[in-house]
Amino acid sequence: QAPIKATCEDMSCKTGFPEDVHSAVVSRSVHGGQPLLNVRFRSCDGNKKIHFGSSEPEDFRVGEDGVVYAERSFQLSAEPTEFVVSAQDKETQQEWQMRVKLTPEPAFTGASEKDQRKIEEIIFPWQQYKHSSPLKRQKRDWVIPPINLPENSKGPFPQELVRIRSDRDKSLSLRYSVTGPGADQPPTGIFIINPISGQLSVTKPLDREQIASFHLRAHAVDVNGNQVENPIDIVINVIDMNDNRPEFLHQVWNGTVPEGSKPGTYVMTVTAIDADDPNAQNGMLRYRILSQAPSSPSPNMFTINNETGDIITVAAGLDREKVQQYTLIIQATDMEGNPTYGLSNTATAVIAVTDVNDNPPEFTAMTFYGEVPENRVDVIVANLTVTDKDQPHTPAWNAMYRMTGGDPTGRFTILTDPNSNDGLVTVVKPIDFETNRMFVLTVAAENQVPLAKGIQHPPQSTATVSITVIDVNESPYFVPNPKLVRQEEGLMAGSMLTTFTAQDPDRYMQQTSLRYSKLSDPANWLKIDPVNGQITTTAVLDRESIYVQNNMYNATFLASDNGIPPMSGTGTLQIYLLDINDNAPQVHPKEATTCETMQPNAINITAVDPDIDPNAGPFAFELPDTPASIKRNWTIVRISGDHAQLSLRIRFLEAGIYDVPIVITDSGNPHASSTSLLKVKVCQCDLNGDCTDVDRIVGAGLGTGAIIAILLCIIILLILVLMFVVWMKRRDKERQAKQLLIDPEDDVRDNILKYDEEGGGEEDQDYDLSQLQQPDTVEPDAIKPVGIRRLDERPIHAEPQYPVRSAAPHPGDIGDFINEGLKAADNDPTAPPYDSLLVFDYEGSGSTAGSLSSLNSSSSGGEQDYDYLNDWGPRFKKLADMYGGGDD
């Protein structure tokens, strides 16, 4: 490291180098970019802009901060190396010079580097006092130049930098310390100071890319901690070394350039960064192109600005149809591109040649052919194929077709298939073979974007399309359609109405005449001659028919030819029927109600005539002369052309129903009149004129149909109620059957299924079988009480009282009934042994039971009621059906 000296500013300041010759000791091996020493230059006003230079620029370079760097790597000779450092004022061009002498380090044998190096001392500013005056003047502070320390130093550590001392250490015992980032603040421990000697040292290698400079403050205190000197600031600059390679922002750069671009066309910019000092050569990058692939049509189609990284074209001939993409290897080198000392890195630039419309579409043939049946639309009649060398599915490749001639009426259009780029000639308007048998279209093909400048459409971009029209069997058509005929109603059946014929458009086809038939005739009034189309009536035409709307009657007819395939057409005949006075007016309403007295008793009536003006109103109303009671009891007055008022002529008319005939005459020529009966109900009325009779409901017209409907509704309602009651009763019985409290093992209904036991052997038959026989006679006074009991026992003792079973027991009482009967049987001394019940081979004699050959015998329990089996649940359903069905 070069010695660092402190300069002092006093009143007699002189701008320039502080010395004419500056000596420094450096290592023998010098590397490119290595800082060697720091020259000092004094500027009195501090505002001068000084530019430093070297007499040996190929070997040494002086930075703006006065640091001398080695431009290349070399070995110092044993003799001192000398060169001149110049300083020039950029404004006044005044120049100062200083000679620098570099001496190589000697080879040390035993002495340490610390002993051989002279460590610069930084002395605290001193103060001068005047004892004769209370005022004191402090000398101006030292201007401490920055300490430059190279990064990545290999040591040994700790490496001594500078010694800080105060001139008062001769009379006082002082303690030195440093504060700031790198000392007592993070990152701590990088710089340390000997508190006794003031020696400042660095403890490890520095990295400029992490921290470029350190700002420390040195302190001097006595043993009691009292400040002896003002703190001084120490700036330590980390000198950059070329220890970082350039790094591209992207490893692969993508750019585009239109084909046919002129030389000098900008393509793209690649950028690399270097973590080293950008103001020094270590961080100054230069770019160059290492290779280009492919190398056609020229190996140097592109160049790069070595400072900015801009890539531009330098040669013509870019053609996407030949080369679609170029790949460039770009190198970035620091040290201003020095290939010997600079570090390098590479990246890839991929340049795609974009398509421009430099190839017009060309038809594959000069003439295309197609055919289309007449009267067909939305049919593709021809496919026009083109070729285009431009990039597919781009505006420069997509074709557009336009017709330049041959279709003045616009019957065709040409659509483009987006996949194949073919032109689809389509019919959009029907074509009549009898009018046009062939079309010759002229078609031009273009792209969606104009051709590049200087390129013209060749003749191959125009083609001819020949389209043949095919004749097909067309449908006949009626003329006119619809056809309007005006005819008075009342035309009799068999009358000729009109002739309705059709025409066949196929003039060039050999086929017979048309045939006619009726397609729609709602009232069945017409018929048509199948050969000549003459229409005659089959019934009287009536304007008042329900099939006539707004005086118009519509019928549809069919005309058919015998072509292949047969075709037909329809026509509509509209008959406008003129009204004649063929309907007499009628009274409305047909029924009315009035009071027995004259007031209030007016009845408003209306005349209704299906005819229209002038065969309708105004109408004339009058009462007939016979019977005489009509005019005697009633009077009628017309109140308007269609309305009249009927009222009582007498003061009182007995309640009842009266038929009042009314003669109504219209205004037609000739007149038409009719006598209509008005059914009038005469009743007693209240003050408001409303009937109060009980029978006015009948008078109001409650007909037989309404009464029958009311009765049917009542009957249906009763049936629904009855069905609901039956359903509720059955559901209640099922619920009761499910509530039996009998255990499954004791359920007597299960015992009915056990019929496979036949009893014991002969040893079980040693008992008196006479006890099982029916006694011959039964005394009248020995009749047993009513109940369920065996009839084959012979009573000897007084019979026990068995529980009496009701005729229709509740299902829930069956278990209790069986248990009570079981207890009574156990206490019955007249009961035979239980085992005797298992013997089935002896029935005794004289039994009153009939033959079992027929279960339907009237003697087998015919008098017993088995209906209660229906209440025992689903298991007894079969028995209930067999025995509980009555006589059936």
Phi, psi and omega in degrees: 000141179288147178295145182247124181244151179260139178254156183235133176264124174233193187289332180260072183276140178229122181286137178141184177288142180289345182212157180275329180233130179241124181253144179213147178252125180230169180287156182294322182268117181250131180254151179299131182088359182282130174287134184255314182200173181234117179273149182251135177227131183260125177242115187292316181274344176076359183251002181286143176259107188257135174247125181265145176221168182232143177286345178237073185293338180285343181247326187226145177225139182251123180283171181295337179269006178089007179275132180265126180246152173276130180281335181214172178268134180198171179252130177286141177281171180294332178279149178298143178261128184240145172203167186251133174255126181248149176232129185232131176286123185292337182269310184266352182062017176288142188232141175235150182228151176214136179271133181247131179241120180257125179245131179290152178292140177285160178281117183276143179250303182236329182287144180280160179299329180296323181287331185272340183266145176264118182271126180293142178254137173248116184259133177300146178299144182255162182243140180246129184246147171252113185289339182279353182225143177290347179279150178226146179242128178264132179292150183299144183297156174293144170263105186272116178290156179295151175264122180263124183231121182294147176281163175061031178295143183269003174092202006286157182247148359289142182258123184286137182251303185203158178249131179253128181212161176244144180287358178265004180288351179283330182255344182232154172268111187254158174232132183252147177207159176233147178228161177124173178300129183102344178249276180257003177238153182302136358279119187281156171084002179286320180243136178229158179225139176284117186295339183269308185272342182078016181286120178265128184226157173254141190258349182200168181295148179258157179232110183297331182291342176266307178225120184275336180203154179238138178243108182248163177229127181263140182233147175229122180227161176276184185294339179270000178088008179279138181291127180261319181235154173293143179296146176245148180267136179236124178252125179246111177268133177271116182283130184288141172242152181280077183246014180226130176281154173296145179232124176286146178295329176225143178284330178235125179250135181245133179216169180225154176212132179294144177295151181077011181293146179282157175301141182094004179284129180290137181248300185193174178230129174255147185225134173235156179233153179230128182290346179288176185297118182291343180272354178249168181298333181300331182249008178270117187259153174224140184251151172202157180267123180275319184206161177225132178223129355284170184264014180254152355283355179215143179288349180235068178280339185227157172222164183230140174288120189292342180261318185266338182083012178284130179258129180226163177275145179236355181221152176272167176112012176291120182224111182297328181292343178256311179231118183268343185203142175241144178240121181247140172260116183256134178245135174244129183232135176274195187055037179057035176082012180296115184289342183274314186255342184281152174264145187232163173206160184232158174215168183248132175247119180255117184248115178268132178274112182277154186277142168237160185279077179253007178229111179286154175290142181231133178291146178280346178214156180277335181223134176243151183236150177199167178215155183211135173292148180294154177067013178260140177234163182057039179245132176277120185256342180201148176249121179260119182255139179227162174238144179213125184279353179289173184295128183299149175060036172237162178303334178281348180252325183298130184262147172235137184245141175220144180270126181261354179182162175096356181221073182289335182266001176068043180273351183233156170217157182238117177259157181253127174286118185293339182271311184265348182069014179283155175264127183255107179282118187236141177274128181245346176230144181299144180246133180260121180299323182292344179257314180227122179260346181202147175234140174238110185258145173251124188236137175242142180249135178223168175264169179290335177242152181296159176292154178299157184299132179093357181251133182246158177285130178279171177300334181292352178275004177233139181218166179247138179241119179256119185241125179259133179266129182263132180282132177231160180288118182260160182285140173295157179222140180278144178228122351281167179218111003279162178254130183255130178234131176259126184211137174292143175292164181091004177297129188285161178295143181089002181274142177282126184264304181192178175242127183236104185241161181239166178240149178256119182289346184278091182278342185254012178252142178271104178208157185285180182290170184280156175241142184246149177208163181268132181255319181214125177212086190305318183266359180055051181261343192234162169214154183235140178288126185294345185257307186257357176074021179281133184252127177235162182271149174245356178205169180286133178282127184234118180293332182277007179293154179290345181273357180259124180242120179057044178068008185245132176243128184249134174226144183244137181234158186238134174243129185232145174250181181245029179286181179241112351285162179296141180236156181215157176221156183246152176220148182249129176256122180252120181254115176269110186271125177272137186283141169236161185278077182248013179224130178274150179289154179232157180276149178212129003278173181277342182230148180207167182227140177214172183265166181291333184261173184286326183243130344271135185214022181279139178240122178270129180233160182229143175266134181239128180226122179297338180290169179243173180301134013261015184265017180240230183286172002289152186253156175251130181247135175203161178260144181290161180283333179239146348293161185292338182292340183292306180288338179287322184268334190232158174217148183230139182226128177280130181253344175201184182296331183245353189236150177217169183230125179256134181213165178287140175269331184264166182289322185218136176229128184301142181300142180161186180249128184235141174262115183250112177282138180230129179264123181238132182235134181271188184255013183291171178229105001286166180289152173235131182225161179207157176254117182250140178268129176250117180277115184249128176261117178262127185216167174285140185236157174269191183294336180273358181087013180264143179294141177245003181291150178292325185274015181288346175294319178293318179297332180290351173098030176287103188280176180294321180299322179292321179296317179297320180296321178295318179296319179298320178297320180295317180297315180299320179296318179296320179296320179296320178296317180296317179297323179293320179295316179297319180295321179294322180293317179294320178296325179293322178293318179296322178296321179292324181293330180283351184261018178297135183259023182271136175295149181300327183286331181264001183291120183292339181291330177289331183291343181293333183278348183267094182234015185261003176271131184250357179100180183272192181274200184289335181292343179271006185249018179273073176205166184282110180285351181291340179291340182268355183271153178286127177300149184292320183228151178235123181293143179300326183276358181259019180293132183283153176294164182293134178165175179271119181204163178282143182262355184261006181275153179255114183288128176242313180257178177296131184288138175289159182271103175283151179293139182273129182266133180289161184296323180227078184292151174289139182303332180286346181267359184294317181298317178295322181295317180294318181296320179293320178295324179295318178296320180295323179291324178295328181267006182270110180288344181272357182285137178293169176302151183293327183294335181295342179287345182268356182270126181241359186269000178227126183249355181080185181231159178072023180288139178282351180289140179281186180289144178267009182294338180224116179287346180269008182295142182289345181270355183263083175067029182294335182271353183273142182266115180256017182293338181293345178296337178293339182268001185266007175098181186292338181289336180258015183295320181297316179294323179297323178291328183281320188247341185262014183269010180075215183289337180292000000 
